[in-house]
Amino acid sequence: MTAGREWTIGLCWRCEAEDVPVLWLGPAHSDDHGHAPFHACEPCTRRIEELIADHVARRYAAT
């Protein structure tokens, strides 16, 4: 699990696994409903980190 960040038990908003350790990743925004806390489990957090790393690598490769 990601060190230095607080994990709690809850619902993963990405894969919808219930009662698993989740990490708050930030607020999710909706034009219709405002905002809510976005939580993800360890596998989903790892995948999101991979997607971010790929995005950043592509962005820097284009410059």
Number of C-alpha atoms within 10 A of each C-alpha: 14 10 6 6 10 11 18 14 13 17 19 23 16 14 11 13 14 13 12 16 18 25 23 16 13 11 12 12 12 9 6 6 7 9 12 11 11 17 25 24 27 17 14 17 20 14 12 15 12 12 12 12 12 11 12 12 11 11 10 8 8 7 5
